Amino acid sequence: MTTTRPSRRFSRRWIELPRATGCSAPADTLAPMARIYERITAALLWIAAFCFASGVFFSITLLFRSLPPTPPVAIGVVTIERYSKLKDYLGAAIFFLAVPPLTIWFRRIGAQLLEREQRRFGRRRVQRQMPVAVLFTAPFLLSPLFYLTTGKAGWILLLPVAIAFGATRGLLFFDTRRWLRQFFRRELSPYHALLFCEAISWFLFRYLVTGRRIAHFPTLFLETVFVAIFLLLFWVVTFLIAHLTEPNFGISAEDVFRRVVSAALPMVILPVLPLFVVPTRHSAAVMIAVLVIIAALALGLRNPISPGVARNVAAIVVIPLLIYLVSYASTAHLLTIDLFHRGESIGPASDYLRGKAPYRGVFPLHGMLEDGLLDAWLMKLFGRSLDVAMTRTVVLGAFLSVAIWYLGLAIFESIPLALLTVATAAWTTTENNRTFFQVAVVALLWIGLKRRSTVAVALSGFFAGVALFFSYEIGLYSIAGALVSIALCWLVCGPALAGRPAEAGLHTMRAALTFTVGLIVGCAPFVVYLIARGVLPDFATVSFVTIPRIIDAVWSLPFPDLVSTFRKNLNLHTLAEFVLFEKFHLILSPLTIAVAAIYLIQRALRRRMDTLDRALLVLTVFATITQRTAFGRAEFRHQYFSAFLIGPMLVILAVVAIGRLRQIWMEGDPGTRAFASMVVLLAIPIFGVLFWVPDLINARIDDLVNYQRRVLHVQRDPYAEEVAFRIDQVSKTIREFTRPNDSIFDFSNQPAFYFFADRPNPTRFYQVPIMSPRALQAEVIAALQAARPGLVIRTSPENFDEFDGVPNAIRAQGVAAYLDDCYRYYRSVRGVQVWIRDPRARPAPLQSYLRRIQLPDEKALAASERASMVFPLIGSAAGASNSFWISDLTLHNPFRDPISVSLRFIAGQRSVDRNLTLAPRQTIRWPDVVRTYFGLQEIGTLWIEHREGRAPVALVQNSDIAHEGRASLEPPLTVRDAITAGSEVAEATIVGIPAHRALGSRMNVGVINLGRIPATFRISAWTRGNVRVGRTIESGVPEEEVWWTNDIERELGTAVDETMTLRVTAIAGTGAPFATVVEPDGDSHFLAAVPSGQP
């Protein structure tokens, strides 16, 4: 070992410092060191010193809040915001002047303290050198994080010191207390697992009954610290009880530990209570009662449960129960109703309750059970309720995590690795009741192959059979994956395990036959049901002919372009965006499968396949087949949905990698070990960032603690409330217009309205994309013509009617043409357009509608949302004072591409729709547009619908032709002219009232509703001295309708001149005010209201 001669100007105590502190040569801290551990320790000390010095600086900045603001000697941003620039300058000065010397000082003090702590370990000092260095320095790295999360000086400065010394002294206490080390012997591991379950049970109980996190600041970092401390307390209390009992009562401490842990099993019941008793009152009394029961059991229990039973109770019963509780409580009673995806099940369920048969009367896309039949059966038992369908989804979906737990336990036979498997699966997928069946198939199949259990293989086949009728694609994937896995295990693993019969597993033919028998048993009840309903041929045709032929055309998506961004602009920003957002997850599954395949092929070529490799082979086969869904509908949600086996695969690959790193560690020199340590330390934060671990854990905790609030409906979700009001109003409108057995037709991809309105669907289709093939459109048109439903739903404010950006009018052109011919617009209800059948309609022959079906150009895709402009008052009709008003409309396309627009003229209960396409730079003018284009002679409202960012130039000229008055040129009103109650723009002002108005002139004021709910507004007159005069008008406006008055001065009871303004305030909803001034000679002036802030 080389030494460095110290400088004489340093004191003797610095010379005697061992090299383990990294401070033996203060004159040159980068001098060569004999061992790599010294370099690591020196680096940790420097980093910890800098972080703690930064924490001191941050604590000082907390005092800057009382600094005076910058003197207002001039007007600028700083003086207007009353900001203190002294805080910035003082903070910079303190940081530059204090942090560097504090870092050096803390590093020196830290070296001395670390040396003193290491010296306490005596003969075990060499073994504990690195653990003590890490435990001592790591807490100081948290000091800046405590500032960011708490902003409290005590947390920033005192807590790191307490944790650092507490951790090192705790390790010393563990090393110097034999009785404590005995508690961690291998034979007591099952009891530690049981104690962990009991601790987690208390955490879940507290989360659910209090609805709050444990940390007083709702940040994941603090929550992690508090959870770790409270978990440690469970072990401390249990060890203390066992240690104190031994000398006082003469009972072995280990025996007491077993008895206490066994007696504490009733704690696992605690988190179950808040799920059913909502709200959970007297939770403290419940906790005390459970503790009393535990104490009584501990005193009366003579023989604690055996280690094997303890492990089985923890691994097979308690941990799966807790995992299920977390999954259920974090997803149950969600407030938002998805009218599209939820409608895929409750829409058909409503018709099943009316007697429809699957496949012949209902076209199930995902599967017979998933798409409504299971909900219908449950509703026959528990009543026709939405809660039944939602509970079914959550109850089944929560079993997914449980199935993954058993899969991990079967693969690794290790509780920690099984927990890691569940965690990684939670970070790569979401709860889904369909994927539960495939995970169950994989888990049971692997258990059967590994343990030569024909019962497990048969159960695997049974679940695959049920999955075929629950979710068609999952069932096929499960059957194909199981058979291919059995064959590959024999083909690839058979030769490698020929000399190891204990690892060879179940015979191939026996496994295949047993799986087939289970498959037949699982399918049999549903086949019998289909035969009884007489629809077995329909099942075969739909499932194995129709869906495979059309699914790619109607449901798939092109794989996203992940390359062009890098080719155009390759920089750090684009790389970070690719890694941190959804794009990386699109290729995560293929990358994992490819890496696993490479590893397996290499192992097979070397004939070194072992049990863990076989498990990876089975998972890889199933995951590869499931990627059919991910690559079919190639978007993030379905890639996430298909990644439920990627988590277990990642854990297996990580175990293999750790095994290789361990081998490198054992055989390598200190430099190699340092490199291995660096790889592991870097992998942890990279994993957390790539898989969004902090965000997902935060979201899970929030959902968990809000469970009882959701059940009690005290947690508000504005979006969920908006959807609920929409459902109520649309359903009410449908029930008012139709009789109970009258059919309706949903052409908006919101099939949930069949259930909520309790009206039958005259067709067997519940999603417009599925009916887009020519033959199916013909079937739909024929069914509509036969049933003649009185009401049709055409649009969705959530753009469900433009699924994947393709409007339904383009997806099903023949059906849309039939609806245009036979139905007319009735009204808009909360953004949902309701159309009613025109009794005078004469539909064209079926073939004429089918001839309209053609493949559109790519530009037909809806690249943006719908937008509207409106002319509130146009017409062709007589008015007051013997006037006759007409309106001329001009439309111009300012773009170089054609644009499509829809025009709707509404006059009372009558409406006329027109669709047209404007050629590039085309201008069209309609004189007297209401009469010449819409064929009416009434006054009403003209709505022009277009794509956002693709609006035509539109102008209307209103003129009194009876008096030959001067026309007013009026622009359309849009959402930019609207005011919304409760927003920053809740009031509009009408200014610019003409001066010297002739006697007999009148001023008209109106408000048009541009929102999705009925609007309420207030109109008042104000003088230039900001004094309100006259009366106040309050009124309501239904959706897409206009309120207006012919003489605002008469309504207000006061004259309005050019010095005054009219203020329109939104009380509820959204509306656009406007005004017109009409002279006796027919001249008119249009006045637009100017939106402003709150009064």
N, C-alpha and C positions, 0 to 999 in steps of 0.2 A: 504494500500500500504506500503510495507516495504521500508526502507531506509538504505543506507550504509554510515557509518561515513567516511568522507573524511580524507585523510592524511594531516597533518599540513604543509607538505613541498610543497603543491600545493597552488597556489595563490587563492585569493578570487573569481576571475572570473571563474575559473574551477569549484569551488564548486557550483556556481549558475547556471551552465548549466543544463537545464532540461534533464530529462531522455530520451526525444524523440530523442536526438542526440546520445544516446548510450555512453555518455562521462561523466556521473555524478560521476563515480568512476574511475578516471584515474589510480589508483594503481592496479585495477583489472577489466579489460574490460570484463571479463566473469562472473562478479558478477550477481546474479539473478536480473532480471528486472521484473517490475510489469506487463508490457504489451508485447504481442508478437510483436507489431509494432516496439517497441524499438530495439528488437533483429534483426528484419529485416533491420531496418535503419542502425544499427551498422554494420551488414554484408555488406550492400551495400556500406557504406563508406569505409570499409577496401578494398573491391574489387576495387572500383573506385580509391582509393589512390594507390594501387599497379599497376593498369593499367596505370595510369597517370605517376607514377614514371618510369615505363618501357618505356613509351613514351618519357620521358626526356632522358633516357639512349639511346634509339634508335636515338634520335636527335643528341646526342653527337657522336654516331658512324658514322654519316654522315660526320664528319670532318676527319675521319680516311683515307679517300681516298688519301690524300696527304702525308701519312706516307711513308718514304723511304723503299724500299725492303730490305730483309735480305741480309747482306753483303755476297758476293760470295766467302767465304773462302774455300768452298768445293763444289762439284757437287752433287746435290740432286734435288728432285722434287720442293722444295721451291725455290731454286736458279734458276733452269731452268725456272720456271714459273714467276720469278721476283715477288714473293709474299712476303708480309710483315708480318712476324710472330709477329712483334710488335703490329699489329692491334689486333691479337687474345689475346695476353697477356694483353694489355691495356684494351680491351673490357671486359675481364673477371674480371680484377681488379676493373674497374669502376662499373660493375654490382654488384659485391659482396660488395663493399664499399659504393656505393651511393644509390642503390635501397632500401635496408632495411631502412636506416634512412630517405630517402625521403618519403617512404611509411608512416612512423609514422608521419612525419611532415605534409604531405599532408592530412593525416587523421585528425589531430588536426585542421589544417586550414579549412578543409572541414566541420568539425563539427561546427566551429564558423560561417562559411559562411552559412551553411544550417540552423542553428538556426536563423541567421539574416533574411534569406529569409522566413522562416516559421513565424517569428514574424511580417512580413509585412502583413500577412493575417488577423491579429486581431481576431475578433470573429469567423471567419471561419477557424481558425488555426487547430482545432481538425479534421474538416472534410477534410482538405487539407493536413494533415500530411503525409500520404503515397504518394499521387500524387506528392507532392513537392519533397519528398525524391527520388522518382523514376526519375522524370524529371531532378533533379539536378545531380544525380550520373550516370545515364545511358550514357550521352555523353562522360564521361571520360573512359568508357569501350571501346569506339571506338578508343582511341588513338593508341594502337598497330596496329589496322586494317588500320588506316590512314597511318602509316609507311609502312605497307606491300603494300598498293595500290598506294601511291603517292611518298613516299620517300622525302617529303617536310616538313621542320621543322615547317613552319607556319601552315600547316594542322594538324600536330601531336600535337602541343602545344596550338595554339590559337583557332582553330575551336572548340575543345571540351568545352573550357571555354565560348566561345561565344554562343554555343548552350545551354549549361547548364543555363547560366543566361538569355538568350533569352527565353527559355522555361518556366522558373519559373516566369519571369516578364510578359510573355504573359498570363500565367494562372492568375496572379494577375490582369493584365489589364482586362481580361475577367470577373473576379469576381467583380471588382470595377466599371464596366461600364455597366449600365443597358441597354443603347441603343444597346450595342454589344450583350448582352444576348438575346435581343428580336429577333435578326436575326436567332436564333436557336430554335424558337418556332416550335412546331410540324406542324402547318399549313403552314410553309414555307419550309418544307422538300422537296416537289416536286421541288421547285426552286433551292435548293441546288443540287439535282440530275441533273437538267438541266445545272447548272453551271459546275458541274463535267464533263458532256458530252462535253461542249464547251471547257473546259481546255484540255481534252484528245484529242479533235479534233486538237487543236493547236500543241500538242505534236506529233501526227501522221503526221501532215503537215510538221513539221520541220524535223522529221526523214526521210520522203520520199524525200523532195526536197534537203536537204543538204547531205543525205547519211552518216551522222555522228551521234554519240551519243551526248547527252547534256554535259555529263562530259568530261573533257579534258583528262582523263585517261580512257581507255576502260575496266573498271572493273564494275561488277554488283553492288558492294558495293557503289562506288561513284555515279553510275548512280541512285541508289535508293535515295541517299541523295539529288542529284540535282533535281530529279523529285519531291521529297517531297517539296523542297524549292520553286520550280516554281509553283507547285499546290497551295501552301499556298499564293503565290503572287496574284493569281487570286481572292481568297477570300478577301485578304487585300485590293486590288484595288477596288473591288466592294463595300466592306463595307465603304471604305473611301469616295467613290463618294456619296453613299447614306447618310452618316453622314454629309458631308459638304453641301449637297444640302438642307437638312432640315432647318437649321437656315437661309440660304441665300435666299431661294426661298419659304419657307413656305410649302414645300411638305413633307409628311410623309416619313421618312427614309425607312420604310418597303415598301411603295408604289414605291419609287425610286428603291429599290432593285429588286422588281418584274419587273419593267419596263426595267431596265438595263439587267437583265437576259433574259427577253423575247426578247429584241432587239438584243441580242448577238447570237440569233439562227443561223444567216447566217454563223457563224464560223464552223458549222458542215459540211458545203460544202467544206471547205478548204482541208481536206484529200482526197476528191474525185478527185480533179483536178490533183494531181500528178499521179494518176492511168492511166489517159488518155492522159495527156499532158506531154510527155517524150521527151527530158528533160524539166523540168519546169523552164523556164527562167523568170526573173523579179519577183521572189517570194516575194521580199521585197515590190515591188509595189502592188502586189496582196494583201499582208497583210495590207498595208496602205489603199487600197481601201475598204477592208472589214471593217476595223476600222471606216472609214468615214461613211460607210453605217450603221454601228451599232450606231454611234453617232447620225446620222440623225433619225434613227428609235427611239432611246431613247428619243430624244427631241420631236418627233412628235407623239409618241405613248401615247394615253390618257388612254386607258384601257388595262392593261397587261393581259395576258392569265390567266385564272382561275387556281387554284391549281390542280383540277382534270385534266384539259387539259394539264397542265405542266407535271404532272406525266405520263399521257398517251403518250405524245410526247417523253418523255425521255425513258420510259420503253418499249413502243411498236414500236417506230420508230428509235430514234437516237442511243440508245445503241446497238440494233441489227445491225444497219447499221455500227457502228464503229467496232463491233465484226467481222462482215463479212469483212470489209476492212482489218483488221489485219490478218485474216485467209487467205484472198486472196493474199494480198501483200507479205506475208511471204512464200507462196508456189508457186506463179505464176512464169512462165518463168524460171523454174529450168533448169539447163544446161545439166544434165546427162540424157541419154536415156537408159532405161532398156530394152534391146532387148528381154528379156523373159517376164516380166510382162506387159510392154507396148505392146509387140507383141501379147499378148492375146487379145487385142482389135483391134489394127490397122492391124494385119495380116488377121483376118476374115473380117474386114471392106473392105480391098482391094478386097476380093473375093465377098463380097456383092455388091460392085459397079460393078462387072462383071456379076451379075445376079444370084448368088447362093442363095438358099433358106435356111433359118435357120433350124437346126436339121437334114434336109436331106442332104444338101450340106455342112453345117458347124456344128460341134459338140460343142455347147457352154457349157463350164464347169460351169461358175459362173451364167450366165443368158444371155438371148437373147440380151437384150439391152446393158448390160455391155460389153459383148464379141463381140463388133464390130457393131451391127446393128444400135445403136444410132449414133455412129461415122459416119457410112455410110450415114444415113439420113442427118446428119449435113453437111457432105462433099458434098452432092448433092446441098445443099443450098449455102455453103460458099466456095466450091472448095476443091479439093483433096489435103489436106495439113496436116502435122503432127501437126501444131499449133492448128488446129480445135480439134483434139483428146485431146491434152494436156490442152487446155483451157476448154474443157468440163469437164475434171476430176477436175480441180481446181475450176471452178465455182460451180459445184455440191458439191464438198468436203467442200468448205467454208461454205455451208449452215448447216453443221453438228453442228458447234459451235452456230449458230443462233438457231437451233432447241433445243439445250440443254439450251440455255438462256430462251426460251419460256417455256420449261419444268420446269426449276427452278422457273420461275415467277409464273407458274400455281400452283406449289406445295406450295411455301412459301408466295407468294404475297408480296415479299420484294425484293427491288432492291439490297441491299447489299448481301443477301443470294443467289439471282440469279446469281450475279457476282461471288460469291464464288463457286457456282455450275459449272459455265463455267470454272473457274480456275482449280478446281479439275478434271474436265473432261479432260482438256488440259494436266494435269499431269499424267493421267492414260490411255490416248488413243491418237490417231493421227487423222488428217483429213482424212476422207475416204468417197467417194461419195456413197458407198453402205450402210454404217451404217446410213447415213442421213435419209433414208426412215424409218428405224425402230424407230429412235428417234422421227421422226415426228408422227409415229403411236402412240407411247407411250404418247407423249405430247397431241395430240388431243383426245386420248381415256380418259386420265385423266381429261382433261377439260370437256369432255362430261359427265363423271361419276360424277364429283364434282358439276358441275353447271347444271346438268340435261339438257344438250344441245344435242339434237338428230343430229343437224347439225355437231357438232364437232365429234360425234361418226361416223357419215356417212363419213366424211372426213377421219377419221382414217382408216375406211375400204377401202376407195378409195386409199389411199397411200399404204395400204397393198397389194391391187390388183396390183398396178403399180410395187411394190417391187418384186412381184412374177416373173415378166417378166424381171425386171432389174437385180436382183440378186436372183436366185432360193432359196438359203438357207435363205437369209434375209427375203424373202417373206414368206416362211414357218414358220420361227421363229415368224414373226409379227402376222400371222394369228393365230397360236397356242397360242402365248402369250396373244393376245387380248381375245380370247374365254375363256382361262383358268382364266385370271384375272377377267373377268366379272363373271364367275361362283364362284370363290373364294370370291370375294367381297360380293356376295349374301350369300354364305354359311358361311363365317367366320364373316363378318362384319354386316350382317343383324340382327342377334339376339342382338348384342351389341348396334346397333343404332336403335333398335325398338322403343325406347321411344324418339328418337330425329329425327323426320322426316326431319328437315332442313338439317341434315347431311347425311341422308340415300342415297342420290344420285339417279341416274336414275334406273328405274326398270330393273331387270335382263333380262327378256324376251324381253322387248322393246329395251334394249341396244344391245342384241345379234342379233335381227332381223335387227336393223338399221345398225349395223356393217356389216352384211351379204349383205344388199342392197348396201352399199358403196363398198364392196368388188367386187360384181358383176359388178357394174358400172366401177370400176377401171380395171377389167379384160376384159371387153367387147371389147374395141377397138383392143386389141392385139389378142383376140380369133378370131375376124372377120378377122384380117390380116392373121393369120395362116390358117384359112379356105380358104381365097382367094388364098393363095399360095399352098394350098393343102397339108399342112404339119402338121395339127392338130394331127393326129395319131402319127406322129414322135415326136412331142412335148411331148405327153403323155408317149410314150415309153421311150424316153431319160430321161425325168425329173423324172418319177415315177417308172421306172423299172431299166434302165441301170445304171444311176448314183448312186442310193442307193445301188445297188448290188456291184459295183466296187470301190466306193470312198474310203472306208477304206483300201482296199488292195493296191490301187495305190497312194493315196495321204496322208494318215495318217502317224503319227510318234509315236513311243513309248514315254510315258511320261518320262521326264528325271529323272534319279536316283538322288534324293536329299538327300539320307540317307547314302550311302556308305562312303562319305567323312567324315561325323561325326563319323562313326564307326571306321574308320581307324585312324583319327587324329582329335580329338575334342579339339580345342584350340581357343584362341581369334582371331587368324588370319582367321580360317575357318568360324567362326561365323560372323566376319566382312565382309568377302567375300560373304557369303550367303545373308546378309542383304543389302549390298551396291550395289550389282550387280544384274543381271537379275533373279537369282534364287528366290528371295523373291517375285518378281512381278509375277512369275509363280503361286504362291499360294495366292496372294493378293485377286484375285477375289473369289476363293472358300472360303477363310476365311471371306470376307465381306458378302457373301451370307449366310454362316453358322451363323454368328453373327446375321444378320437380321432375319433369320428364327427362331432362338431361341427367339429373342425379340418378334417377331410376335406371335409365338405359346403361349408364356407366357401371352401376352396381350389378345389373344383370349380366353384362358382358364379363365382369370379373367373377361372377358366381358367388357374390358375397351378400345376397339378399337376406335380411334378417326380419324379425317380426315387425319392427318399426317401419322398415321399408315396405313391407306388405301393406301396412295400414296406409302409408302414403300413396301406394299404388291404387288402393281402393278409392281414396278421397280424390285422387287426380282423375280417375276415370269418371266419377260422378260429376266433379266440377267441370270437366271438359264437355260432357254432354249437356250440362245445364247452361253452358255458354251459348247454346242455340237461342235461348231467350234474350240474352244480353246482346248478341250480335244481330238478332232479328230486329228487335226494337232498340236500336243502338243509341240510347241516351242514358244519362247518369242514373236516373231513378231505377231503371230496369237492370243496369249493370250492378248497382248497389243491391237490388233485390236478388240477383243471381250469385252473389258472392258469399253465401252463407257457409260454404265449405272452405273458403279461402283462409279464414281465421285458423281453423285447426291445421291446415297445411302449413301456414306460416310458423305455427308453434313447432311442428315436427322439424321443419327446416332449421328453425332456431336451435332446437335441441341438438341436431346434427352439427350445426356450426359451433355450438358451445363445446361439444365433445372434441371437435378438432382444435379449438382454441385451448382447451384443457391439456390436450396432448402437446401442443406447442409450448404451453406454459411449463409443463413438467420437463420437457426436453431442451428448452431454449435457455439462452444466457440472459442476464439481466436486461440487456437491450431488447431482446425479443419479447420478454415478459412486459416490458414497458409499452412496447408497441401493441401487444394484445390488450393490455389494460386501456390504452387510448382508444382502440377500436370499440371496445365494449362501452366506454363512457360516451363516445360520440354517437353510438347507435341508439342510446336511450332517448336523447332529445330529438334526434332525427325521426325516430319512430313516432314520438308524440306529436311532432309537427305534421308529418305526412298523413297521419290517420286522424287528425283533428281531436286528439284525446282530450285536451282541456275543455274544448267546446262541447263535446258530446257528454262528458261527465257532468259539466255544469247544467246542461239541458236536462239530463236524467235526474239530477238532484232537485231541480226546480219542479219538474213534473211530479216527482215523488212527494215533496212536501206540500204540494197543492192538491193532493188527491181529495181530501175531505172538503176543501173549498169547491172543487168541481162537483162533488156529489151534492153539496148543499146549494149549489148555484149562486154562490156569493162572489165567485171570481168572474169578473166581467171581461168579455172578449168582444170588442165592437164589431169585428168582422163576423163572428159567430152570431151575434144578435141581428146583424143585418140579414144574414142568410135565413135565420129563423123567422124574421118578420116577412121576408120575401116568400118563404114557403107558406106561411099562414095566409097572406093576402092572395097569392096565386091560387091556392087551394080553395079559398073562399069564393073567388071569382068563378072557378070551374064548377063548384057545387051550386052556385047561384044560376049558372047558365045551363047546366045539364042536370038530368035526372040520375038517380043512383046507378042504374044499369046502362046508361048511355056511355058509349065509348068516346075516348079522346085520343089524339095522336100527338106524340112528342117528336118534333122535328128539330130539337135543339140540344140533343144529347144530355137531357136531364130526366132520365127515366124515373127518378125518385118521385116525380109528381104523380105517377100512376098510383103509388102507394099512399101519398099524403092526401090526394083528392079522392082516393078510393074509386077510381074509374078504370074500366078495362081497356087494354090495348087491342085494337082490331087486328094487328099484325103479330107476327112472332118475333119481331126484331126490336131491340131496345137501344141500339146504337146505330146512328146513321151510317158510319163507315162500313158496317157489316152489310148493309143493304145496297151498297154501291154497285155490285156486279149487275149486268144487264138483266139476267134472269131473275135475280132477287128484286130488282126494282119493278119488274113486271108483276111479280107476286105481290109486292106492297101496293102498287096502284090498283090491282084487282081487288085486294082486300079492302082498301079504302073506299073504292067505289061500291063494294057490296055492303059495307057497314055504314058508310056515310057519317063518320063521326062529326058531331056538331061543333067541335072546338079543336084547334091545333095550336100548339106552342111552337113558336118559330125562332126565338132568339134567347140568348143567355147573357146577362151582364158580366159574367165571368168568362165569356168567349168560349164556352163549351161547344157552341155551334160552329166554331172554326177550329176544330180539333187538328193539331199539328199545323195550324195555319192554313188549312184548306176549308173554305166555307162549305156548309152543307149543301148549298145551292149548286156547288160544283161537284161535290162528291156524288150526290144523287140528283143529277140534272133532270131526269125524267120525273121523279117524284116531286121535285121542286116546281117543275112546270105544271104538273097536275094541281098542286096546291095553289099556285098563282091563279089558275083558271077557275077553281071551284071555291076558293076562300078569299075573304077580304079582312083587312085589318080591323080589329074591334077596339082594342085599347092596350096600353102598356101598363103593366102592374109591377112596380118595383124593378123596372128594367127588363121585364120579361114581356115580349110581345105576344098577345093573344089574338088569334085570328078565328073568325067564325065562318061557317059555311054560307055561301051565297045561295039563297033559294032559287035564284034565276040562272044559276050557272049551268052551262051545258058542256060537259067535258068532251074533249076530242077523243078520237079512237086511240086505243092503247098503243098501236104501232107508231102513231105520230109523236107520242111522248118518248118512246124508245129511240126514235130517230134523232132526238135532240141530244142523246148521250154521245159525247165525243171527248177524246183525251185533250184537256186544255194545255195551253202553253205554260212554261214555268212561271211566267209573270202573273199567272192567275193565283199563285200562292199569296196568302194574306201576310205580307211582310210587316204589317203594323196593325194596331188596333183600329176599330171603327171610331169615327168622329162624325159629328153632325153640325150643320149650320141651319139656322131657322129664320124664316121671315114670319113674324108673329101674326101679321094681318095683311092678307092679300085677298083678292076676290074679283067677282064680276057680278055686282048686285047694286040695287038702289040703296041710298043712304038717307040721312036726315036732310031736311031743307031741299027736297026734290033733287038731290044729287044722285049721280050714278057713277060708281067707282069701278075702274078696271085696273089690272096690274099687268105690266109687261116684264117678262123675265129674260135676262141675258146670262148665258153661261159661256165661259171661256176656259179652255185647257191651256195653261201656261207651260206645260211640260212637253218634252220631246217624245214621250211615250203616251199611248192611249190611257185614259183613266175611266174607270167605271163608277157611276154614281147612281144612287137610288133616290127617287123623288116621291114623297108621299104628301098628298093634300088632304087635310082633315077638316071637315066642317060638321060640327056636332057629332052625330052618330054615323055619319057617312065618311068614307075614306076611299081614295083612289091611289094606286101605286103605279109608278112607271120606273123602268130601268133603262138606262141608256149608256152608251160608251162614246166618249168624246175623243175624236182623233187628235193627234198631236197638233197643237196650236189652233185647234178648231174653235170657232165661235158660233153659237146658236142663239137666236132671239125668237121668243114667242110673244107676239102681241096678244093681249087679253088671254094670258096663259091659262087661267082657270077654265075659261070656256073652250078655247081651241085645243088645249092639250089634255085637260082632265075631264072635259065634257060636262062641267057643272056651271051653275050660275048662282054661287053662294059666296059668302065671306068666310074664310077659314085661315088655317095655318099651313105653311109649306115647310116641310122638313127635307133637307138634302143630306143624305148620308154618303160618306166617302172614307177613304183610308187616311189615317193620321199622317200628315206630311204630304198628302197627295190631294189637296183641296182645290177645286176649281174656283175661278173668279166668278162670283155671282152677284148680280145687282137686280133690284126691282124698282120699277117706276110706277108709283101709284098716282092716278090722276082722276079728277072729276070731269068726265067728258060732257056731262049735262051742262055745266057752267063754263066748259072750256078753260078750266083752271090750270095753273102752272103745276106740273108734276113734281113730286118729291122723289129724289133719288135716294134709295135706302139700301145700306149694306146689310148683310145678314148678321144675326146675333150668334155668338158662340160662347163656349164656356169661359172665354177670356172676359166677356162682358157680364158674367154671372156673379152673384153674391151668395155666400153660403153661411148659414147660421152656425155660430160657434167657431168660425175661422177668423183669420186676421182680416179677411175681406168680407165683412158682414153687412156693409151698407154701401149704397150707391146714391149719387147726387145727380139730379137733372138740372143742368145750368144752361144758360144761353137762350132764355125765353125771349122771343122777339119783342122789341119795343114798338110802341104806337100801333098796337093791334086794332083793327077796325071793329066797330060795334057789331056784335053778333058773332064774332069769332069764338071758337071754343078750343079747349085744350084737352086732348085725350091722353090718358096715362094707362099703361098696362104692364103686366108682369107675366112672362112665360116661364113655366116650370121646366128647367133643364136637368133636374135631378131624378133620382130613382125612388123618391118618396114624395108624398104630398107636401107642398110647401105652404108656409104661412108667413105673411109679411105685414109691415106697417108703413103707411105713407103719411107724411106730415109736411107742412109748409113752414119755411124759416126765412126770416128777414136777414138783411145783411148785417144786422147787429146781433145775429145768432139768438134770436128770440123766436120761439115757435108761436104761430098764430093759427087760428081756426081750429077745426076739429081734426081728429086723427082717424084714419081709415085702417082697419085691420080686416084681412080676409085670407082665405085659403085658395090654393090652386091645385087641382088634381094633376097627376103626372101627365106630362106632354100636352097640357092644356094651357089656355090663355085666360087670364082675368083682365078685364079692361073696363073703363068707364068713359062715356062720351063727353062728360063735362066735369073735370076735376075740381073746378072752382065751386060748382054747386055742391059737390060731395063734401068738400072741405069747409064750405061756408065762409069763404074769404076770397077776395080777388088776389090774383097772382100776377105780378109785373116783372119787368126785366131785372129788377134788383134783388129778386127773391130766388130761392132754390127750393126744390122738392127733394126730400130725403126718403129713400126706400130702404127699410131695414128688414133683413131676413130674421124671422123668429124661429123658423124650422125649415129645413130643406134648402134647395138651391133654385134660384130664379134669376132671370135677366130682365130688368126694368127697361121701359122705353116710353117715349111720348111723341105725340104729333100735334101740331097746331094747324087747325083748318080755318081759313078765312071765309067770309061770306061769298066771295067771288069764286071759290073753289080752289084757290091756291092752298098748298099744304107744305108744312115744314116738318121734317123728321128730326127728333132730338134723342140721341143715345144717352143713356145714363153712364156716368163715370164711376166705376167701383172705387171705394175708398175704405179706410179702416173703420174700426168700431167708433161709435159716437162718443 
